[in-house]
Amino acid sequence: MDTSSTHAIVTALTQAIVEHRLMPGTKLAEQKLATHFGVSRTLVRQALFQLSQNGLIRMEPARGAFVAAPSAEEAKQVFAVRRMLESEMTRAFVRSVTPAKIRALKAHTRHERDAVAKEDVHGRTELLGDFHVRMAELMGNQVLAQILGELISRCALITLMYQSRSAAQHSAHEHDAIVQALADKDEDLAVRLMNEHLVFVESSLRFDRKVPTQDISLALS
C-alpha cells in the first residue's frame, strides 16, 4: 500500500511538472502534499526523494523541495547528451527499419500535428518529446527508452522556461522529415536531420525569459 501510494504521488507530480502545470521554482510543501494525497509526510518525503533522483525537483537543506529550474548551462549539457545518444540511435534505427516501425512513427507524428493544430500545449509537449522515446521503444531498446525518457522530462522543464511559441510547429515538421529519411533508409540524411532538429530546438530557447511560479494546490486540482 505504501509503495503504491508513493508511486501515485511520484506519477501525479511528474505529470504536473512535465505538463507545465507546476512551474519551475515552485515550493513543494510536504504537509500540503500529505493533505492533498491523504498520506503521511514520510510517504511524501519518499516520493520527493525519487523525483530528486530524476532531476525533476531539487532538495535544499532546511528549505525543502522545489520544482527544478534548470540553468542555461544545464540546458546546453542536456542537449549535448541527447545529440550524442540520438545520432547513434538514428543510425541503428535505419539499419533495423521495417514498414511496421515506419507506420508506428507516422501514426505518432499525425497525433503531433493534431495537437499542434488544436493548440493543445500539454499534449503537443508530451507527444513531441515522446517521438524520440518511441524510436527507442520500436527498436526494442528499453534501457535507451528509459534514459531518453528521463532526459526528455528534463527537457520539458527547459522548454517551458526558455522555448519560443513557434518552435513546436517547426519540431513537428522536422519529425515528419526524419521519418521520411528513415523510411527511405537514408542513414546519413536521417542522422543529419536528427542533429539539425535538436540544434534547432536548443537554438530556439530564449535564456533571458522570466518564468512565473504557480501554486501547488491549483496545479494538482
N, C-alpha and C positions, 0 to 999 in steps of 0.2 A: 504493500500500500504506500509506504514511504517513498520507495523508488519510483513508483508511477506518479506520485504527487510531484516529486522533484522534476521528473521528466515533463510533466504537464506545464510546470512553471517555466522551465527552460524553453519549451516549444512556444508557449504564448509570448514570452519576452523576445525570443529570437524573431518571431513573426512580426511583432510590433516594431522592432528595430529595423529589420530588413525592409518592411513595407513602409518605412518612414513615418510611422505613427508616433514613435518615440524618437525625439531629436537628439543628436549628439550633445553631450554635456548634461543631459537630464539626470538628476539625482534619483537613485532607486532606493527609496527608504524601506528598510527591512520590515518595519511594523506595518506600513501602509500596504506592502505586498502581502504580508501574512494575513492581514484583514481581508484584502481583496480575494485571495485564493482560499481563505478559511483553513489555513495550516499554521504550523509553528514557525517561529523565526529560524529555528535550526534548519528546517527544510528549505526555507527561502535562502539561507546562507549557503547551503549545498548547491542550490541552483545557480546562485550568483557566482560561486567559485567555478562551476562548469563553464559559464558564459565568459568568465575572465580568461579561461584556458583557450577559448576560441578567438580571443581578441575582440569580442563584441562589447565587453564592458571593461572598465579599469577599476581596481580596488585601491583606495587611498587610505593609509593608516590613519585612524582617528576621525576620518571624514566620511567613509562609507563607499558605496558603489555608484559609479556614474556610467552612462552610455558613452562608449569610446568616441573620441573626437580625433580622428587621425590627422596628423600633420601633413603638410605638403611633401616633406621628405619621405614619410612613410608611404604616402600615395605613390610616389615615384618608385619606391622599392617594391611595392606590391605589383605594380605593372611590369617592372623589370623581371620579376619572378614569373609572372604569367606569360610574358613573351618567350622566356626560355622553355617553359613547360609546353606551351600550346603550339610552338613551332614543331617540336618533335611529335606531339600528339597528331597534328595535321598530317605530317609525313606518314605516320603509322596508319592513320585512318585511310589515306589514299591506297595504301598497299593492301588493305583488307576490305576495301569498299564493296558493297553489294547493292543491288537495286532496292532491297528492303530497307537498308540503312538510309539510303537517299530519300526514300518515301517518308520515313520517320522524321528526318530533318526538315523536309519540305512541309510536312504537316505542322511541325513546330513553328517554322517561320510564318506560316499562314496565321497562326494564333498571335504571333508577334505583331503582324501588320494590323490585325483586327483590334488589338489592344491599343496600338498607337493611334489608329483612326478614331477610336472611341474616347481618346484622351484618358484612358484608364492608367493612371500613373503607377499605382501599386502593381497592377497586372503586367504592364509592359516592363517595369523594372525587373520583376521576377523572371519573366519569360526571356528577356534579353540576356540575363545572367545565366539562366538555365540552358540556353543553347550550347554553351561551352561544356557544361556538365553532361548534357545529353550526348555529345560526341563521345566522351569518355565511357559513358554507360553503354552506348551502342557497340563500342569496341570490346566490351566485357571487362574493362579495367576498373574495378570498384575502388581500388586504392587511389588511382588518379582522380576518379569522380569525387571521392571524399575530400581529397586535398584541394581540388579546384573549387568544390562547394564552399569550403572554408575561406579560401581566398576571395571568392565572389561575394560572400557575406560581408567581408571587409570592404570590398569594392562598392557594395550597396550603400554603406555609410559614406564612403569617399564621394560617390557620385551625388548623394543627397547634399553634401556640403558644398561641392565645387562645380557640378556639371551644369552647362547651359541647356536651355529648353529644347533647342533644335537637334541636340545630339542623339536623342532616342530614335527619331525617324531615320536619321543617317545610319545608325547602327543596324536597324532592321534591313535597310537596302544592302549594306555590306554583308550581312549574314546570307542574303539571297545569292550574292555573287560568290561567296565562299562555297556554298552548297553546289552551285553550278560547276565550279572548278573541281570539286570533289567528284561530282557525277562524271565529269569528263576525264577523270583520273590524271589531271594535270597537276602533278605534285608541286613543281616549282611555283606555279601560279597560285595554287591553294595556300602554300606557306607564305608567299609574298602578301596575298590578300589578308591573311590572318594577322600578320605582323603590322600591316598598314592599318587594319581595323583597330588593333589595340593601341597603336601610336595615336590614331585619331581620337579615340575615347580619352586617352590621357591628355592630349593636347587641347581637348575641349573643356578641361577643368579650369575653373577660374579661382585661383588661390587667394584672391583678395575679397572673396564673398563672405559676408557676415551671416551667421546661422542663428535662428531663433531657438529657444528651448520650448518644451511642451510639458504640460502637467501629466504625470503618470496615470492618474485616475481617468483622465479623458482618453488617453491612448489605449487603455485596456478595457474601456467600457464598451 
